[in-house]
């Protein structure tokens, strides 16, 4: 036998022993009990019981869940331009520690990723880091200006093979521009990911419009500002027959609109963040800007509906909206503070608490919502599982029974996690990217 192909699985074979499989191929269920996974040459060589392989390193996975490597549709890596907040290097370290093997890097960098040159730069930086695949998202409009379509076709044809386009951070508010963008990407099976925020209804908005914003005297951010755009864009996606993805759904009403659009068979998908599944606007009571985020934290009723919508598949997936900011941008008065939270390193633990420990999703469901579906929406053929022989060996080993531990600073350059000091269950034990461990025993390899 010759060794693995150069650059693929260069660290030799691994035998993962006795993991509970989640997101396995047809006919293999969690209920079938633990299985061994033989990783060789960057691919899953075999799955079964009592496997052996001479010379393979053995990883005892007793009590661990094996998931296909997680895929994030919504990461801000901040490079180029804001390397003081995050770089591709630090962001992909954080991603690997969180169990991710692929992330989509949002386009609101400086310069904006609105040309083939910039998306290829980000793509190359990701390749050079090698810990996690980085798939650039292209901007919809030039400079995120919301006026002229960016060069969607050249970004799609570039080495980065961009398929997801978004002005995230800003809404594509002009309905005609949104229509044109949907029409344009249809030719190459692209998707427009919308940050749904009606700008006129959210001028100066700081916090979910409701009892809490009134009590704190902060300008309210009404649910309708999100829902109006979600409804409009579902109608546009249906009219054009092109794929719409709704970023960070935060209200019960948005989930209801998406459920309706899907019932019509319209090409609409959606994501929810871990923080919107766990946290509410009550946390703003102390005016701590670590809880300031766009879209804002909503009410407990919204959280319950978002969980329900993720469980029943109305909301397709969890996406982090990992948004690093330097300390000075967050440690200031609430109205001046930047919007955003980091989330790559805590996403799976937060989802365990919100969805698994509450009985709403099993681990197969988590594999679907955090790997299979985001990979499909992001058009990433080499990710998303299933865990099956012949597939790329990109997988995550997770210990759901690890005692809850307070969240502490990690590999991200930024510190703006809303979960700081908060106890979350579980622990990412290992992450493999095409057979190479990027994380072992909870530490970067
Ligand atoms: Zn956004």
Boltz pocket constraint, residues with backbone or C-beta under 6 A from the ligand:
constraints:
  - pocket:
      binder: B
      contacts: [[A, 168], [A, 169], [A, 170], [A, 195], [A, 247], [A, 248], [A, 294], [A, 295]]
      max_distance: 6.0
